[in-house]
Amino acid sequence: MTDSALHPSIVALVSLAANIAANHPKQGLCQVDKLKQYGVAQAQIDAVVEIARHIRDEAAQSLDASFDEARRKAHATSMLASIAVGEAGACCTPTASGKSCC
């Protein structure tokens, strides 16, 4: 291992955290197995899981708040405008086969 290479246990910890924070379908379970093989303490694995979940949940809450604020503003604007939105003002366009996404 060179001086700039990360120890495999560090790579596995980072990968585990990224999988959890990104809501990856595999959830980092493979990394948990590797970490146990490397002798990483369960308390350290648990700490990484807790931090990753906290970051994931914090990001979701922030996105939800942004979405709610945008909806509130859009509702206020539409209440003032009270006019139908034409094709040019649609919030989404149909798929290539013509299916609506709204």
TORPA-4810 file (N, C-alpha, C, O; in nm, 3 decimals):
<nodes>
NODE_1_0.084_-0.118_0.000_0.000_0.000_0.000_0.089_0.124_0.000_0.182_0.134_0.080_M
NODE_2_0.061_0.218_-0.089_0.140_0.340_-0.095_0.094_0.437_0.013_-0.010_0.416_0.076_T
NODE_3_0.172_0.543_0.034_0.138_0.641_0.137_0.005_0.710_0.110_-0.063_0.750_0.204_D
NODE_4_-0.034_0.724_-0.017_-0.157_0.796_-0.049_-0.280_0.704_-0.057_-0.392_0.753_-0.068_S
NODE_5_-0.260_0.574_-0.051_-0.372_0.482_-0.059_-0.443_0.473_0.076_-0.379_0.476_0.181_A
NODE_6_-0.573_0.462_0.071_-0.650_0.445_0.193_-0.653_0.299_0.233_-0.653_0.210_0.148_L
NODE_7_-0.653_0.275_0.362_-0.666_0.139_0.412_-0.803_0.085_0.369_-0.901_0.160_0.368_H
NODE_8_-0.811_-0.043_0.333_-0.939_-0.099_0.288_-1.053_-0.079_0.388_-1.169_-0.066_0.347_P
NODE_9_-1.023_-0.076_0.518_-1.129_-0.055_0.616_-1.186_0.087_0.606_-1.305_0.107_0.629_S
NODE_10_-1.102_0.183_0.574_-1.149_0.321_0.557_-1.236_0.331_0.432_-1.340_0.395_0.433_I
NODE_11_-1.192_0.267_0.325_-1.271_0.264_0.202_-1.408_0.202_0.229_-1.510_0.253_0.183_V
NODE_12_-1.410_0.092_0.304_-1.536_0.025_0.335_-1.626_0.114_0.422_-1.747_0.115_0.402_A
NODE_13_-1.569_0.187_0.517_-1.647_0.278_0.601_-1.708_0.392_0.518_-1.825_0.426_0.534_L
NODE_14_-1.627_0.449_0.429_-1.676_0.556_0.342_-1.786_0.504_0.251_-1.889_0.569_0.233_V
NODE_15_-1.763_0.387_0.193_-1.861_0.327_0.104_-1.991_0.296_0.177_-2.100_0.320_0.124_S
NODE_16_-1.981_0.243_0.298_-2.100_0.215_0.380_-2.179_0.343_0.403_-2.301_0.346_0.384_L
NODE_17_-2.110_0.448_0.444_-2.178_0.576_0.471_-2.243_0.631_0.345_-2.356_0.681_0.351_A
NODE_18_-2.174_0.623_0.233_-2.229_0.675_0.106_-2.352_0.595_0.064_-2.451_0.653_0.019_A
NODE_19_-2.346_0.464_0.078_-2.461_0.379_0.043_-2.583_0.415_0.126_-2.694_0.425_0.073_N
NODE_20_-2.564_0.434_0.254_-2.676_0.467_0.341_-2.729_0.607_0.311_-2.849_0.626_0.298_I
NODE_21_-2.639_0.703_0.299_-2.681_0.841_0.274_-2.751_0.856_0.140_-2.839_0.940_0.124_A
NODE_22_-2.713_0.773_0.043_-2.772_0.782_-0.091_-2.895_0.692_-0.106_-2.954_0.686_-0.214_A
NODE_23_-2.935_0.623_0.000_-3.047_0.529_-0.008_-3.025_0.423_-0.114_-3.118_0.383_-0.184_N
NODE_24_-2.902_0.377_-0.127_-2.870_0.273_-0.225_-2.945_0.145_-0.189_-2.952_0.108_-0.072_H
NODE_25_-3.001_0.077_-0.289_-3.079_-0.044_-0.260_-3.002_-0.152_-0.183_-3.062_-0.226_-0.106_P
NODE_26_-2.872_-0.161_-0.203_-2.794_-0.264_-0.133_-2.758_-0.223_0.009_-2.711_-0.305_0.087_K
NODE_27_-2.778_-0.097_0.044_-2.764_-0.043_0.179_-2.627_-0.060_0.243_-2.614_-0.037_0.363_Q
NODE_28_-2.528_-0.099_0.170_-2.395_-0.112_0.227_-2.374_-0.239_0.308_-2.278_-0.248_0.385_G
NODE_29_-2.461_-0.337_0.292_-2.448_-0.460_0.371_-2.319_-0.535_0.340_-2.260_-0.597_0.429_L
NODE_30_-2.274_-0.530_0.216_-2.147_-0.595_0.178_-2.031_-0.530_0.255_-1.940_-0.599_0.301_C
NODE_31_-2.037_-0.397_0.269_-1.930_-0.327_0.340_-1.930_-0.365_0.489_-1.824_-0.374_0.550_Q
NODE_32_-2.048_-0.387_0.545_-2.054_-0.428_0.686_-1.981_-0.561_0.704_-1.906_-0.578_0.801_V
NODE_33_-2.003_-0.653_0.614_-1.932_-0.782_0.621_-1.782_-0.762_0.611_-1.706_-0.822_0.687_D
NODE_34_-1.739_-0.678_0.517_-1.595_-0.653_0.500_-1.537_-0.588_0.626_-1.427_-0.623_0.669_K
NODE_35_-1.610_-0.494_0.684_-1.561_-0.426_0.803_-1.542_-0.524_0.919_-1.446_-0.513_0.995_L
NODE_36_-1.633_-0.617_0.931_-1.619_-0.719_1.036_-1.495_-0.804_1.010_-1.423_-0.839_1.103_K
NODE_37_-1.470_-0.838_0.882_-1.352_-0.916_0.846_-1.223_-0.839_0.877_-1.123_-0.899_0.915_Q
NODE_38_-1.228_-0.705_0.862_-1.111_-0.622_0.891_-1.092_-0.598_1.040_-0.993_-0.538_1.082_Y
NODE_39_-1.187_-0.643_1.121_-1.175_-0.627_1.265_-1.223_-0.492_1.316_-1.188_-0.453_1.428_G
NODE_40_-1.301_-0.421_1.238_-1.354_-0.292_1.282_-1.460_-0.319_1.389_-1.546_-0.405_1.372_V
NODE_41_-1.452_-0.245_1.498_-1.544_-0.265_1.610_-1.687_-0.232_1.570_-1.712_-0.139_1.493_A
NODE_42_-1.782_-0.309_1.623_-1.923_-0.287_1.594_-1.966_-0.145_1.633_-2.050_-0.085_1.566_Q
NODE_43_-1.910_-0.093_1.740_-1.944_0.044_1.784_-1.904_0.147_1.678_-1.974_0.246_1.658_A
NODE_44_-1.792_0.124_1.611_-1.749_0.215_1.505_-1.840_0.205_1.383_-1.875_0.306_1.322_Q
NODE_45_-1.879_0.084_1.349_-1.972_0.064_1.237_-2.105_0.131_1.269_-2.163_0.199_1.185_I
NODE_46_-2.153_0.111_1.392_-2.278_0.173_1.434_-2.271_0.325_1.428_-2.368_0.390_1.390_D
NODE_47_-2.157_0.382_1.465_-2.140_0.528_1.460_-2.149_0.578_1.317_-2.211_0.681_1.290_A
NODE_48_-2.086_0.507_1.224_-2.091_0.546_1.082_-2.234_0.539_1.030_-2.279_0.628_0.959_V
NODE_49_-2.304_0.432_1.066_-2.444_0.415_1.024_-2.528_0.531_1.079_-2.609_0.589_1.006_V
NODE_50_-2.511_0.563_1.205_-2.588_0.672_1.266_-2.561_0.806_1.197_-2.655_0.881_1.170_E
NODE_51_-2.435_0.836_1.170_-2.399_0.962_1.105_-2.456_0.967_0.964_-2.512_1.069_0.924_I
NODE_52_-2.443_0.858_0.889_-2.493_0.855_0.751_-2.644_0.872_0.748_-2.696_0.944_0.663_A
NODE_53_-2.713_0.807_0.839_-2.860_0.821_0.844_-2.899_0.964_0.880_-2.995_1.018_0.826_R
NODE_54_-2.825_1.023_0.971_-2.853_1.161_1.010_-2.837_1.255_0.890_-2.922_1.341_0.867_H
NODE_55_-2.730_1.239_0.816_-2.707_1.323_0.698_-2.816_1.300_0.594_-2.868_1.395_0.537_I
NODE_56_-2.852_1.174_0.570_-2.959_1.141_0.475_-3.090_1.205_0.518_-3.158_1.268_0.437_R
NODE_57_-3.126_1.190_0.645_-3.252_1.244_0.695_-3.252_1.397_0.693_-3.354_1.459_0.663_D
NODE_58_-3.140_1.456_0.726_-3.128_1.602_0.723_-3.145_1.655_0.581_-3.212_1.756_0.559_E
NODE_59_-3.086_1.585_0.484_-3.100_1.625_0.344_-3.245_1.613_0.299_-3.296_1.701_0.230_A
NODE_60_-3.312_1.505_0.338_-3.452_1.485_0.301_-3.540_1.594_0.360_-3.629_1.645_0.293_A
NODE_61_-3.516_1.630_0.486_-3.593_1.735_0.550_-3.572_1.869_0.480_-3.666_1.946_0.462_Q
NODE_62_-3.449_1.895_0.440_-3.419_2.020_0.369_-3.489_2.024_0.233_-3.545_2.126_0.194_S
NODE_63_-3.485_1.912_0.162_-3.553_1.905_0.033_-3.704_1.919_0.050_-3.770_1.987_-0.029_L
NODE_64_-3.758_1.855_0.152_-3.902_1.867_0.179_-3.939_2.012_0.209_-4.042_2.061_0.162_D
NODE_65_-3.858_2.080_0.288_-3.886_2.220_0.321_-3.880_2.308_0.196_-3.964_2.396_0.178_A
NODE_66_-3.782_2.283_0.109_-3.772_2.359_-0.016_-3.893_2.334_-0.104_-3.949_2.426_-0.163_S
NODE_67_-3.934_2.207_-0.113_-4.051_2.171_-0.192_-4.176_2.239_-0.138_-4.254_2.297_-0.213_F
NODE_68_-4.195_2.232_-0.006_-4.312_2.294_0.056_-4.314_2.444_0.033_-4.420_2.501_0.006_D
NODE_69_-4.200_2.508_0.042_-4.191_2.653_0.018_-4.224_2.685_-0.127_-4.297_2.781_-0.153_E
NODE_70_-4.172_2.608_-0.220_-4.201_2.631_-0.362_-4.350_2.611_-0.389_-4.410_2.687_-0.465_A
NODE_71_-4.408_2.508_-0.328_-4.553_2.485_-0.345_-4.634_2.600_-0.289_-4.733_2.642_-0.349_R
NODE_72_-4.592_2.651_-0.172_-4.663_2.763_-0.110_-4.658_2.885_-0.201_-4.759_2.953_-0.220_R
NODE_73_-4.541_2.912_-0.256_-4.526_3.027_-0.346_-4.606_3.007_-0.474_-4.669_3.101_-0.523_K
NODE_74_-4.603_2.885_-0.529_-4.678_2.857_-0.651_-4.827_2.871_-0.626_-4.900_2.923_-0.711_A
NODE_75_-4.873_2.826_-0.511_-5.015_2.837_-0.477_-5.055_2.984_-0.464_-5.160_3.025_-0.513_H
NODE_76_-4.971_3.062_-0.398_-5.001_3.204_-0.382_-5.004_3.274_-0.518_-5.089_3.359_-0.542_A
NODE_77_-4.912_3.238_-0.606_-4.907_3.298_-0.739_-5.030_3.258_-0.819_-5.090_3.342_-0.887_T
NODE_78_-5.068_3.131_-0.812_-5.183_3.086_-0.890_-5.313_3.147_-0.836_-5.406_3.172_-0.913_S
NODE_79_-5.319_3.171_-0.707_-5.437_3.235_-0.650_-5.450_3.377_-0.704_-5.560_3.425_-0.729_M
NODE_80_-5.336_3.444_-0.720_-5.339_3.581_-0.772_-5.371_3.584_-0.920_-5.446_3.670_-0.967_L
NODE_81_-5.313_3.490_-0.994_-5.330_3.491_-1.139_-5.470_3.446_-1.179_-5.534_3.509_-1.263_A
NODE_82_-5.518_3.337_-1.118_-5.651_3.281_-1.147_-5.680_3.266_-1.295_-5.791_3.292_-1.340_S
NODE_83_-5.578_3.225_-1.371_-5.598_3.199_-1.513_-5.546_3.060_-1.545_-5.458_3.009_-1.476_I
NODE_84_-5.600_2.999_-1.649_-5.556_2.866_-1.690_-5.416_2.874_-1.749_-5.381_2.971_-1.815_A
NODE_85_-5.340_2.771_-1.725_-5.205_2.764_-1.780_-5.213_2.693_-1.914_-5.267_2.583_-1.923_V
NODE_86_-5.160_2.757_-2.017_-5.159_2.697_-2.150_-5.045_2.599_-2.167_-4.969_2.577_-2.073_G
NODE_87_-5.034_2.541_-2.285_-4.930_2.442_-2.314_-4.791_2.496_-2.286_-4.706_2.424_-2.234_E
NODE_88_-4.766_2.623_-2.319_-4.633_2.681_-2.300_-4.597_2.692_-2.152_-4.478_2.694_-2.118_A
NODE_89_-4.696_2.699_-2.065_-4.669_2.716_-1.924_-4.675_2.588_-1.844_-4.670_2.592_-1.721_G
NODE_90_-4.684_2.475_-1.910_-4.696_2.348_-1.838_-4.570_2.322_-1.757_-4.459_2.358_-1.797_A
NODE_91_-4.587_2.258_-1.642_-4.472_2.231_-1.555_-4.393_2.109_-1.599_-4.281_2.088_-1.552_C
NODE_92_-4.450_2.029_-1.688_-4.377_1.912_-1.738_-4.422_1.883_-1.880_-4.525_1.931_-1.926_C
NODE_93_-4.343_1.805_-1.947_-4.376_1.767_-2.084_-4.400_1.616_-2.088_-4.350_1.543_-2.002_T
NODE_94_-4.475_1.568_-2.186_-4.500_1.423_-2.193_-4.374_1.346_-2.231_-4.279_1.403_-2.285_P
NODE_95_-4.375_1.216_-2.201_-4.266_1.130_-2.242_-4.265_1.116_-2.393_-4.356_1.164_-2.460_T
NODE_96_-4.165_1.051_-2.448_-4.154_1.033_-2.593_-4.276_0.959_-2.651_-4.316_0.984_-2.764_A
NODE_97_-4.334_0.868_-2.572_-4.452_0.796_-2.621_-4.583_0.869_-2.591_-4.690_0.818_-2.624_S
NODE_98_-4.575_0.987_-2.529_-4.693_1.068_-2.504_-4.754_1.054_-2.366_-4.860_1.111_-2.340_G
NODE_99_-4.690_0.977_-2.276_-4.742_0.962_-2.141_-4.714_1.089_-2.060_-4.605_1.145_-2.066_K
NODE_100_-4.814_1.131_-1.984_-4.799_1.250_-1.901_-4.719_1.218_-1.775_-4.732_1.110_-1.718_S
NODE_101_-4.636_1.312_-1.735_-4.561_1.294_-1.610_-4.627_1.371_-1.497_-4.581_1.364_-1.383_C
NODE_102_-4.731_1.445_-1.526_-4.799_1.524_-1.423_-4.930_1.458_-1.385_-5.002_1.510_-1.299_C
</nodes>
